[in-house]
Amino acid sequence: MKPSWVESLLHQCRAVHVPFFFKQWGGVQKKKNGRKLHGRTYDQFPGIEVGQIPDAKNRRHIAEQLQAQYLKNDFSRQQIVLKAAV
């Protein structure tokens, strides 16, 4: 694996505030090559968000709203495609 690939991913993650986890260098002798990048390990993970799970009635309502929105958006895309085809 090229160091420039890993460094690019690290910089991309930093630019958009995304946690970066570097598992290992790869290759045939993975353990020999190790996990360090720039002399340190990167073990970041996204945070865990804890929220309340809606009851069954509210989950159904949310699902219906999402389905209606999806169908509305899908219909809009179909109309655009149809107009473009004419």
PyMOL commands that set and color helices and strands:
alter all, ss='L'
color gray80, all
select helices_A, chain A and resi 3-15+30-33+56-85
alter helices_A, ss='H'
color red, helices_A
deselect
rebuild
show_as cartoon
